[in-house]
């Protein structure tokens, strides 16, 4: 199954758990051995493979034990600066996001003030 925006959170967790189970099985590793290598309980590995919600740190430990942690780098690549932003920032890195400015007034209600 391809992970996409259309899937629910539960469906994505189930797919991730299934993929982790396939990696584990392909490597001829039992759930108990994986749990020991990752420093988690066997029940935690069972829950991950079943698609239950777990802490992100748990997933990282399991991926590290399966030697597939580099997949996270492809999953969430490092953001590259846009060329125009580089020019505007003059080499500085942005530290915050700016909020979108909204006007509370309707543009049609606006006047110059001399329409009394």
Chimera marker file (.cmm) of the C-alpha trace (Angstrom):
<marker_set name="trace">
<marker id="1" x="0.000" y="0.000" z="0.000" r="1" g="1" b="0" radius="0.5"/>
<marker id="2" x="1.236" y="3.452" z="-0.838" r="1" g="1" b="0" radius="0.5"/>
<marker id="3" x="1.128" y="5.958" z="2.015" r="1" g="1" b="0" radius="0.5"/>
<marker id="4" x="-0.725" y="9.096" z="0.938" r="1" g="1" b="0" radius="0.5"/>
<marker id="5" x="-2.722" y="12.031" z="2.250" r="1" g="1" b="0" radius="0.5"/>
<marker id="6" x="-5.925" y="10.090" z="1.645" r="1" g="1" b="0" radius="0.5"/>
<marker id="7" x="-5.147" y="7.455" z="4.299" r="1" g="1" b="0" radius="0.5"/>
<marker id="8" x="-6.255" y="7.812" z="7.894" r="1" g="1" b="0" radius="0.5"/>
<marker id="9" x="-3.690" y="7.972" z="10.685" r="1" g="1" b="0" radius="0.5"/>
<marker id="10" x="-4.658" y="4.451" z="11.760" r="1" g="1" b="0" radius="0.5"/>
<marker id="11" x="-4.183" y="3.109" z="8.216" r="1" g="1" b="0" radius="0.5"/>
<marker id="12" x="-0.725" y="4.692" z="8.033" r="1" g="1" b="0" radius="0.5"/>
<marker id="13" x="0.262" y="3.234" z="11.411" r="1" g="1" b="0" radius="0.5"/>
<marker id="14" x="-0.941" y="-0.191" z="10.261" r="1" g="1" b="0" radius="0.5"/>
<marker id="15" x="1.092" y="0.094" z="7.057" r="1" g="1" b="0" radius="0.5"/>
<marker id="16" x="4.224" y="1.202" z="8.942" r="1" g="1" b="0" radius="0.5"/>
<marker id="17" x="3.810" y="-1.691" z="11.371" r="1" g="1" b="0" radius="0.5"/>
<marker id="18" x="3.422" y="-4.108" z="8.500" r="1" g="1" b="0" radius="0.5"/>
<marker id="19" x="6.573" y="-2.797" z="6.835" r="1" g="1" b="0" radius="0.5"/>
<marker id="20" x="8.544" y="-3.094" z="10.061" r="1" g="1" b="0" radius="0.5"/>
<marker id="21" x="7.324" y="-6.683" z="10.467" r="1" g="1" b="0" radius="0.5"/>
<marker id="22" x="8.400" y="-7.517" z="6.895" r="1" g="1" b="0" radius="0.5"/>
<marker id="23" x="11.879" y="-6.061" z="7.493" r="1" g="1" b="0" radius="0.5"/>
<marker id="24" x="12.169" y="-8.036" z="10.708" r="1" g="1" b="0" radius="0.5"/>
<marker id="25" x="11.055" y="-11.294" z="9.066" r="1" g="1" b="0" radius="0.5"/>
<marker id="26" x="13.316" y="-10.756" z="6.032" r="1" g="1" b="0" radius="0.5"/>
<marker id="27" x="16.253" y="-10.445" z="8.430" r="1" g="1" b="0" radius="0.5"/>
<marker id="28" x="15.251" y="-13.664" z="10.233" r="1" g="1" b="0" radius="0.5"/>
<marker id="29" x="14.838" y="-11.831" z="13.556" r="1" g="1" b="0" radius="0.5"/>
<marker id="30" x="12.202" y="-12.792" z="16.128" r="1" g="1" b="0" radius="0.5"/>
<marker id="31" x="10.086" y="-10.196" z="17.890" r="1" g="1" b="0" radius="0.5"/>
<marker id="32" x="11.855" y="-11.054" z="21.140" r="1" g="1" b="0" radius="0.5"/>
<marker id="33" x="15.307" y="-10.577" z="19.594" r="1" g="1" b="0" radius="0.5"/>
<marker id="34" x="14.273" y="-7.287" z="17.987" r="1" g="1" b="0" radius="0.5"/>
<marker id="35" x="12.849" y="-6.089" z="21.298" r="1" g="1" b="0" radius="0.5"/>
<marker id="36" x="16.102" y="-6.910" z="23.065" r="1" g="1" b="0" radius="0.5"/>
<marker id="37" x="18.228" y="-5.184" z="20.404" r="1" g="1" b="0" radius="0.5"/>
<marker id="38" x="15.983" y="-2.100" z="20.456" r="1" g="1" b="0" radius="0.5"/>
<marker id="39" x="15.757" y="-1.954" z="24.245" r="1" g="1" b="0" radius="0.5"/>
<marker id="40" x="11.960" y="-2.264" z="24.316" r="1" g="1" b="0" radius="0.5"/>
<marker id="41" x="9.604" y="-5.000" z="25.425" r="1" g="1" b="0" radius="0.5"/>
<marker id="42" x="8.386" y="-7.773" z="23.134" r="1" g="1" b="0" radius="0.5"/>
<marker id="43" x="4.851" y="-6.481" z="23.675" r="1" g="1" b="0" radius="0.5"/>
<marker id="44" x="5.947" y="-3.072" z="22.340" r="1" g="1" b="0" radius="0.5"/>
<marker id="45" x="7.271" y="-4.692" z="19.156" r="1" g="1" b="0" radius="0.5"/>
<marker id="46" x="3.970" y="-6.569" z="18.827" r="1" g="1" b="0" radius="0.5"/>
<marker id="47" x="2.040" y="-3.307" z="19.225" r="1" g="1" b="0" radius="0.5"/>
<marker id="48" x="4.187" y="-1.499" z="16.634" r="1" g="1" b="0" radius="0.5"/>
<marker id="49" x="3.735" y="-4.305" z="14.128" r="1" g="1" b="0" radius="0.5"/>
<marker id="50" x="-0.019" y="-4.310" z="14.787" r="1" g="1" b="0" radius="0.5"/>
<marker id="51" x="-0.200" y="-0.592" z="13.976" r="1" g="1" b="0" radius="0.5"/>
<marker id="52" x="-0.793" y="0.709" z="17.481" r="1" g="1" b="0" radius="0.5"/>
<marker id="53" x="0.236" y="4.241" z="18.316" r="1" g="1" b="0" radius="0.5"/>
<marker id="54" x="3.603" y="4.376" z="20.096" r="1" g="1" b="0" radius="0.5"/>
<marker id="55" x="6.156" y="7.017" z="20.923" r="1" g="1" b="0" radius="0.5"/>
<marker id="56" x="8.371" y="8.251" z="18.113" r="1" g="1" b="0" radius="0.5"/>
<marker id="57" x="11.470" y="7.304" z="20.129" r="1" g="1" b="0" radius="0.5"/>
<marker id="58" x="10.270" y="3.696" z="20.138" r="1" g="1" b="0" radius="0.5"/>
<marker id="59" x="9.989" y="3.665" z="16.348" r="1" g="1" b="0" radius="0.5"/>
<marker id="60" x="13.494" y="5.156" z="16.093" r="1" g="1" b="0" radius="0.5"/>
<marker id="61" x="14.922" y="2.450" z="18.358" r="1" g="1" b="0" radius="0.5"/>
<marker id="62" x="13.273" y="-0.302" z="16.320" r="1" g="1" b="0" radius="0.5"/>
<marker id="63" x="14.376" y="1.185" z="12.989" r="1" g="1" b="0" radius="0.5"/>
<marker id="64" x="17.927" y="1.500" z="14.336" r="1" g="1" b="0" radius="0.5"/>
<marker id="65" x="17.909" y="-2.148" z="15.468" r="1" g="1" b="0" radius="0.5"/>
<marker id="66" x="16.694" y="-3.192" z="11.988" r="1" g="1" b="0" radius="0.5"/>
<marker id="67" x="19.400" y="-1.000" z="10.395" r="1" g="1" b="0" radius="0.5"/>
<marker id="68" x="16.872" y="1.022" z="8.380" r="1" g="1" b="0" radius="0.5"/>
<marker id="69" x="17.105" y="4.321" z="10.267" r="1" g="1" b="0" radius="0.5"/>
<marker id="70" x="18.462" y="6.050" z="7.156" r="1" g="1" b="0" radius="0.5"/>
<marker id="71" x="14.928" y="5.722" z="5.749" r="1" g="1" b="0" radius="0.5"/>
<marker id="72" x="13.867" y="8.563" z="8.042" r="1" g="1" b="0" radius="0.5"/>
<marker id="73" x="16.184" y="10.893" z="6.180" r="1" g="1" b="0" radius="0.5"/>
<marker id="74" x="14.375" y="10.072" z="2.952" r="1" g="1" b="0" radius="0.5"/>
<marker id="75" x="11.003" y="10.255" z="4.659" r="1" g="1" b="0" radius="0.5"/>
<marker id="76" x="11.583" y="13.770" z="5.987" r="1" g="1" b="0" radius="0.5"/>
<marker id="77" x="14.391" y="15.255" z="3.902" r="1" g="1" b="0" radius="0.5"/>
<marker id="78" x="16.326" y="18.251" z="5.120" r="1" g="1" b="0" radius="0.5"/>
<marker id="79" x="14.603" y="21.353" z="3.750" r="1" g="1" b="0" radius="0.5"/>
<marker id="80" x="16.622" y="23.150" z="1.114" r="1" g="1" b="0" radius="0.5"/>
<marker id="81" x="16.454" y="26.926" z="1.057" r="1" g="1" b="0" radius="0.5"/>
<marker id="82" x="14.751" y="28.497" z="-1.916" r="1" g="1" b="0" radius="0.5"/>
<marker id="83" x="17.088" y="30.644" z="-4.045" r="1" g="1" b="0" radius="0.5"/>
<marker id="84" x="15.025" y="33.824" z="-3.613" r="1" g="1" b="0" radius="0.5"/>
<marker id="85" x="14.893" y="33.318" z="0.138" r="1" g="1" b="0" radius="0.5"/>
<marker id="86" x="18.689" y="33.007" z="0.190" r="1" g="1" b="0" radius="0.5"/>
<marker id="87" x="18.981" y="36.357" z="-1.532" r="1" g="1" b="0" radius="0.5"/>
<marker id="88" x="16.503" y="38.000" z="0.843" r="1" g="1" b="0" radius="0.5"/>
<marker id="89" x="18.114" y="36.549" z="3.951" r="1" g="1" b="0" radius="0.5"/>
<marker id="90" x="21.669" y="37.332" z="2.763" r="1" g="1" b="0" radius="0.5"/>
<marker id="91" x="22.984" y="34.008" z="4.057" r="1" g="1" b="0" radius="0.5"/>
<marker id="92" x="21.157" y="34.099" z="7.383" r="1" g="1" b="0" radius="0.5"/>
<marker id="93" x="18.945" y="31.185" z="8.415" r="1" g="1" b="0" radius="0.5"/>
<marker id="94" x="15.329" y="31.936" z="9.361" r="1" g="1" b="0" radius="0.5"/>
<marker id="95" x="14.551" y="31.242" z="13.000" r="1" g="1" b="0" radius="0.5"/>
<marker id="96" x="10.746" y="31.701" z="12.933" r="1" g="1" b="0" radius="0.5"/>
<marker id="97" x="7.783" y="31.481" z="10.662" r="1" g="1" b="0" radius="0.5"/>
<marker id="98" x="5.780" y="34.624" z="10.096" r="1" g="1" b="0" radius="0.5"/>
<marker id="99" x="2.038" y="34.608" z="10.521" r="1" g="1" b="0" radius="0.5"/>
<marker id="100" x="-0.253" y="35.355" z="7.637" r="1" g="1" b="0" radius="0.5"/>
<marker id="101" x="-1.676" y="38.820" z="7.947" r="1" g="1" b="0" radius="0.5"/>
<marker id="102" x="-5.411" y="39.041" z="7.691" r="1" g="1" b="0" radius="0.5"/>
<marker id="103" x="-7.451" y="42.133" z="7.345" r="1" g="1" b="0" radius="0.5"/>
<marker id="104" x="-10.523" y="42.228" z="9.554" r="1" g="1" b="0" radius="0.5"/>
<marker id="105" x="-12.059" y="44.828" z="7.279" r="1" g="1" b="0" radius="0.5"/>
<marker id="106" x="-13.730" y="43.986" z="4.032" r="1" g="1" b="0" radius="0.5"/>
<marker id="107" x="-11.952" y="45.879" z="1.172" r="1" g="1" b="0" radius="0.5"/>
<marker id="108" x="-15.333" y="47.010" z="-0.138" r="1" g="1" b="0" radius="0.5"/>
<marker id="109" x="-16.036" y="48.750" z="3.203" r="1" g="1" b="0" radius="0.5"/>
<marker id="110" x="-12.829" y="50.774" z="2.977" r="1" g="1" b="0" radius="0.5"/>
<marker id="111" x="-12.950" y="54.484" z="2.209" r="1" g="1" b="0" radius="0.5"/>
<marker id="112" x="-10.596" y="57.463" z="2.077" r="1" g="1" b="0" radius="0.5"/>
<marker id="113" x="-12.356" y="59.120" z="4.987" r="1" g="1" b="0" radius="0.5"/>
<marker id="114" x="-13.589" y="62.123" z="2.959" r="1" g="1" b="0" radius="0.5"/>
<marker id="115" x="-16.895" y="60.440" z="2.050" r="1" g="1" b="0" radius="0.5"/>
<marker id="116" x="-18.713" y="61.707" z="5.181" r="1" g="1" b="0" radius="0.5"/>
<link id1="1" id2="2" r="1" g="1" b="0" radius="0.2"/>
<link id1="2" id2="3" r="1" g="1" b="0" radius="0.2"/>
<link id1="3" id2="4" r="1" g="1" b="0" radius="0.2"/>
<link id1="4" id2="5" r="1" g="1" b="0" radius="0.2"/>
<link id1="5" id2="6" r="1" g="1" b="0" radius="0.2"/>
<link id1="6" id2="7" r="1" g="1" b="0" radius="0.2"/>
<link id1="7" id2="8" r="1" g="1" b="0" radius="0.2"/>
<link id1="8" id2="9" r="1" g="1" b="0" radius="0.2"/>
<link id1="9" id2="10" r="1" g="1" b="0" radius="0.2"/>
<link id1="10" id2="11" r="1" g="1" b="0" radius="0.2"/>
<link id1="11" id2="12" r="1" g="1" b="0" radius="0.2"/>
<link id1="12" id2="13" r="1" g="1" b="0" radius="0.2"/>
<link id1="13" id2="14" r="1" g="1" b="0" radius="0.2"/>
<link id1="14" id2="15" r="1" g="1" b="0" radius="0.2"/>
<link id1="15" id2="16" r="1" g="1" b="0" radius="0.2"/>
<link id1="16" id2="17" r="1" g="1" b="0" radius="0.2"/>
<link id1="17" id2="18" r="1" g="1" b="0" radius="0.2"/>
<link id1="18" id2="19" r="1" g="1" b="0" radius="0.2"/>
<link id1="19" id2="20" r="1" g="1" b="0" radius="0.2"/>
<link id1="20" id2="21" r="1" g="1" b="0" radius="0.2"/>
<link id1="21" id2="22" r="1" g="1" b="0" radius="0.2"/>
<link id1="22" id2="23" r="1" g="1" b="0" radius="0.2"/>
<link id1="23" id2="24" r="1" g="1" b="0" radius="0.2"/>
<link id1="24" id2="25" r="1" g="1" b="0" radius="0.2"/>
<link id1="25" id2="26" r="1" g="1" b="0" radius="0.2"/>
<link id1="26" id2="27" r="1" g="1" b="0" radius="0.2"/>
<link id1="27" id2="28" r="1" g="1" b="0" radius="0.2"/>
<link id1="28" id2="29" r="1" g="1" b="0" radius="0.2"/>
<link id1="29" id2="30" r="1" g="1" b="0" radius="0.2"/>
<link id1="30" id2="31" r="1" g="1" b="0" radius="0.2"/>
<link id1="31" id2="32" r="1" g="1" b="0" radius="0.2"/>
<link id1="32" id2="33" r="1" g="1" b="0" radius="0.2"/>
<link id1="33" id2="34" r="1" g="1" b="0" radius="0.2"/>
<link id1="34" id2="35" r="1" g="1" b="0" radius="0.2"/>
<link id1="35" id2="36" r="1" g="1" b="0" radius="0.2"/>
<link id1="36" id2="37" r="1" g="1" b="0" radius="0.2"/>
<link id1="37" id2="38" r="1" g="1" b="0" radius="0.2"/>
<link id1="38" id2="39" r="1" g="1" b="0" radius="0.2"/>
<link id1="39" id2="40" r="1" g="1" b="0" radius="0.2"/>
<link id1="40" id2="41" r="1" g="1" b="0" radius="0.2"/>
<link id1="41" id2="42" r="1" g="1" b="0" radius="0.2"/>
<link id1="42" id2="43" r="1" g="1" b="0" radius="0.2"/>
<link id1="43" id2="44" r="1" g="1" b="0" radius="0.2"/>
<link id1="44" id2="45" r="1" g="1" b="0" radius="0.2"/>
<link id1="45" id2="46" r="1" g="1" b="0" radius="0.2"/>
<link id1="46" id2="47" r="1" g="1" b="0" radius="0.2"/>
<link id1="47" id2="48" r="1" g="1" b="0" radius="0.2"/>
<link id1="48" id2="49" r="1" g="1" b="0" radius="0.2"/>
<link id1="49" id2="50" r="1" g="1" b="0" radius="0.2"/>
<link id1="50" id2="51" r="1" g="1" b="0" radius="0.2"/>
<link id1="51" id2="52" r="1" g="1" b="0" radius="0.2"/>
<link id1="52" id2="53" r="1" g="1" b="0" radius="0.2"/>
<link id1="53" id2="54" r="1" g="1" b="0" radius="0.2"/>
<link id1="54" id2="55" r="1" g="1" b="0" radius="0.2"/>
<link id1="55" id2="56" r="1" g="1" b="0" radius="0.2"/>
<link id1="56" id2="57" r="1" g="1" b="0" radius="0.2"/>
<link id1="57" id2="58" r="1" g="1" b="0" radius="0.2"/>
<link id1="58" id2="59" r="1" g="1" b="0" radius="0.2"/>
<link id1="59" id2="60" r="1" g="1" b="0" radius="0.2"/>
<link id1="60" id2="61" r="1" g="1" b="0" radius="0.2"/>
<link id1="61" id2="62" r="1" g="1" b="0" radius="0.2"/>
<link id1="62" id2="63" r="1" g="1" b="0" radius="0.2"/>
<link id1="63" id2="64" r="1" g="1" b="0" radius="0.2"/>
<link id1="64" id2="65" r="1" g="1" b="0" radius="0.2"/>
<link id1="65" id2="66" r="1" g="1" b="0" radius="0.2"/>
<link id1="66" id2="67" r="1" g="1" b="0" radius="0.2"/>
<link id1="67" id2="68" r="1" g="1" b="0" radius="0.2"/>
<link id1="68" id2="69" r="1" g="1" b="0" radius="0.2"/>
<link id1="69" id2="70" r="1" g="1" b="0" radius="0.2"/>
<link id1="70" id2="71" r="1" g="1" b="0" radius="0.2"/>
<link id1="71" id2="72" r="1" g="1" b="0" radius="0.2"/>
<link id1="72" id2="73" r="1" g="1" b="0" radius="0.2"/>
<link id1="73" id2="74" r="1" g="1" b="0" radius="0.2"/>
<link id1="74" id2="75" r="1" g="1" b="0" radius="0.2"/>
<link id1="75" id2="76" r="1" g="1" b="0" radius="0.2"/>
<link id1="76" id2="77" r="1" g="1" b="0" radius="0.2"/>
<link id1="77" id2="78" r="1" g="1" b="0" radius="0.2"/>
<link id1="78" id2="79" r="1" g="1" b="0" radius="0.2"/>
<link id1="79" id2="80" r="1" g="1" b="0" radius="0.2"/>
<link id1="80" id2="81" r="1" g="1" b="0" radius="0.2"/>
<link id1="81" id2="82" r="1" g="1" b="0" radius="0.2"/>
<link id1="82" id2="83" r="1" g="1" b="0" radius="0.2"/>
<link id1="83" id2="84" r="1" g="1" b="0" radius="0.2"/>
<link id1="84" id2="85" r="1" g="1" b="0" radius="0.2"/>
<link id1="85" id2="86" r="1" g="1" b="0" radius="0.2"/>
<link id1="86" id2="87" r="1" g="1" b="0" radius="0.2"/>
<link id1="87" id2="88" r="1" g="1" b="0" radius="0.2"/>
<link id1="88" id2="89" r="1" g="1" b="0" radius="0.2"/>
<link id1="89" id2="90" r="1" g="1" b="0" radius="0.2"/>
<link id1="90" id2="91" r="1" g="1" b="0" radius="0.2"/>
<link id1="91" id2="92" r="1" g="1" b="0" radius="0.2"/>
<link id1="92" id2="93" r="1" g="1" b="0" radius="0.2"/>
<link id1="93" id2="94" r="1" g="1" b="0" radius="0.2"/>
<link id1="94" id2="95" r="1" g="1" b="0" radius="0.2"/>
<link id1="95" id2="96" r="1" g="1" b="0" radius="0.2"/>
<link id1="96" id2="97" r="1" g="1" b="0" radius="0.2"/>
<link id1="97" id2="98" r="1" g="1" b="0" radius="0.2"/>
<link id1="98" id2="99" r="1" g="1" b="0" radius="0.2"/>
<link id1="99" id2="100" r="1" g="1" b="0" radius="0.2"/>
<link id1="100" id2="101" r="1" g="1" b="0" radius="0.2"/>
<link id1="101" id2="102" r="1" g="1" b="0" radius="0.2"/>
<link id1="102" id2="103" r="1" g="1" b="0" radius="0.2"/>
<link id1="103" id2="104" r="1" g="1" b="0" radius="0.2"/>
<link id1="104" id2="105" r="1" g="1" b="0" radius="0.2"/>
<link id1="105" id2="106" r="1" g="1" b="0" radius="0.2"/>
<link id1="106" id2="107" r="1" g="1" b="0" radius="0.2"/>
<link id1="107" id2="108" r="1" g="1" b="0" radius="0.2"/>
<link id1="108" id2="109" r="1" g="1" b="0" radius="0.2"/>
<link id1="109" id2="110" r="1" g="1" b="0" radius="0.2"/>
<link id1="110" id2="111" r="1" g="1" b="0" radius="0.2"/>
<link id1="111" id2="112" r="1" g="1" b="0" radius="0.2"/>
<link id1="112" id2="113" r="1" g="1" b="0" radius="0.2"/>
<link id1="113" id2="114" r="1" g="1" b="0" radius="0.2"/>
<link id1="114" id2="115" r="1" g="1" b="0" radius="0.2"/>
<link id1="115" id2="116" r="1" g="1" b="0" radius="0.2"/>
</marker_set>
